[in-house]
Amino acid sequence: MTAEEKARIARFSQHVLSEEAWFRAANELVAAMELLEPHIKNFWECVGVGASVVDRKNSEAEPEHSLINVQMILAGLAIENLCKGHLAGRLSLKEREDVEAGVLPKSLKTHEILNLVARTEMTLSDIEKDLVKRIGKAIWWRGRYPSPTSHEEIVPFVQWDSDIGRIKTFLHKLRAHVGAKDSYRRLDPNVLRAWPPG
């Protein structure tokens, strides 16, 4: 094995075994997701949730893109990273050895977020299960492709204008459950000494 390969494996294992690395990735996905919120809220206002065309409050033309499924895929990937960060800290000795040899354990090679959340032992309400299942479909295809790989996957898919709030609430609950921080920003102590100005 070359020195370069050893360095790559060391970096790989350092990141995989670090809860913080997974949690930082989740935070970045949440930040990207939050950038979409104003557009999605505007979309729901334009389509007049539960209102006829005549009753619509917003006279703007309906946006070309709802971005709902894009927001859901970002939420799903954030959920995945939060769960995997939690689970990475609880790998078996054999799994840790595999990671240190440059192999991702099978337990972390999944995008099945409902299963990942269950493995964190967080209790979900029926509403949360429904939300996570729908987000899971966004990860598999709705957020990425125009069609699933089979016609059998084409079924009615409910989206609610309240999903933005539900997703935020769920992410907050999951973050608290797995012990992830909202931010991992490290402040420069020299900057702190200079504050407040004057």
N, C-alpha and C positions, 0 to 999 in steps of 0.2 A: 504494500500500500504506500502510495506516495505521500509526501508531507502535505500536499494540497488536498488530497482525499481525506487525510486525517483531520485537517482543519475544517473541511466541510462537514464531516461527521460530527465533530465537536460542536460546531455552530448549530447544526440540526438538533442534536440532543439537548443543547442548552435551551433552545427555543421551545422544543416539544415538552420538556420537563418543567418549564417555567409557567406557573399559573399566571403570573403577571403578563407574560408575552401574549397568552391567549386573551386575557382580559383587556389588554391594550388594543388588540385587533378588534375585539367586540366594541369597544368604545369608539373606535374610528368608524366602524360600520354604523353605529347608532348616530354619530355626528352626520354622516352622509344621509342617512334616513331622515333625520330632522330637517335637512335642507329641502327635502321634497314636500314637507308638510303644508306649507302655504299653498303650493300648487294644487295639492290634493284637496285641501279645504275649499279652494276656489272651484275646483271641478264639482264637488258635491253641491256647492251653492248654485252653480250654473245649471246642474241637472235638476235642481229643486227637489231634493229628497222627499218623496211622498207627496209632491205637489204636481198638479197638472201644468201644462205649458203656460196657461193663462195665469196661474197662481205664482209663478216663479218670482222670487224676490230679486234675483240678479239678472239684469238685462244683457249681460255680456254673452257673447257667443260661447258655446261649450268648447272648452279646450280640446285640441286634437288628441292629446294624450292624457289619460287619467293619472298615469304613473303609480297607480295603486299596487299593481303586481310587482313593480320595481321596488317600491317601499317594502312590500312584504318579503321579497327575497333578501333585502338588506337586513330586515328584522330577523329573518330565519337564520341568516349567517351569523348575526350577532348572538342569537340564542345558542347556536351550535358552538361558537367560540367560548361563551360563558360556561356551557356545560363541559366542554372538553378541557377548559382550564381547571375546573373543579376536579374532573376525573383524572387529569394528568398528575395531580398531586396524590392520587390514590392508586397508582398503577402497582401491579404486583412486581416482585423482584425480577421475575423473568421478563416482564414487559419493559421494565426499566433497563435491563441488560440489552434487550433488543434495540431500544431507542439509542442506547450508548454505542451500539454497533451500526447505527444508521438505518434501522428498520422501524417504521411506524407500526405500532401494535394494531391488530385487527379491531380492538375495542375503540380506537380513535378514527378508524377508516369508514365512517358512516356519516350520512347526512340526514338520517332518520331522527329528526329533532324530538318527536314525541317520545321515542325510546331513550334518547339522550337525557331529556328532562326527567324521565322516570328513573334513570340510573343515578341522578343526583338525589333521589328520594324526596323531591319536592311534591307536595300534594297539590293536585289541580282540581278546580271546580269543573263542572260540565262545560261551562262557557269558555273557560281557559283551554280545555281539551279541544273544543271545536275550533277555537282561534289557532291553536298550535297546529292542528291538522290542516287547516286552510293555508297557514303559512308554509307548512311542509309541501303542499302542492305547488306553491310558488317557487320553492327551491327546485323541485323536480322538473317542472316544465312551465307553469303559467307565467313566471317572471322571466323566462329565457327564450321560449320557443312559441311559435304560433299554434302548435299542435303537440299533443303527447305522442308517444311512439305507437300507440294503439287506439283505435276508435272506441274501445271499451272504457278508456279513461275519460272520454268526453261525457261529463255529467253536469247537471246544474251546479253552479258555483256561486255561493252567496258572498256578497261584499257589502259591508255596512259603513255608513259614514262615521259611525262611532269607533271603527277599528283603530284609528290613530290613537285615541285615548286608551283603548283596551291594550294595544301593543305597548304603549309607554308604561302603563300600569304593570303589565306582565313582566316587562324587562326590569323594572324597578324591583319587583318581587323576586325575580330570579337572581338579579345582581346581589340583593341582600342575602338570599339563601346560600349562594356559593361564596360569599365574602369578597365580591369584587368591588372595587372603588369606582366612583364616577370619573375620577381623573387620576392619572399616574404622573402628572407633570411634576418635575423636580424643579423647585425654585432655586435660583442662584442666591446663596446667602449674602453675597456682596451687594446684590440688588436690594435685598430686604433692608440692609443697613442704611441704604440711601433713601429709604422711604420713611416717613413722608418728606416731601421736598421742603426746603426752607430751613 
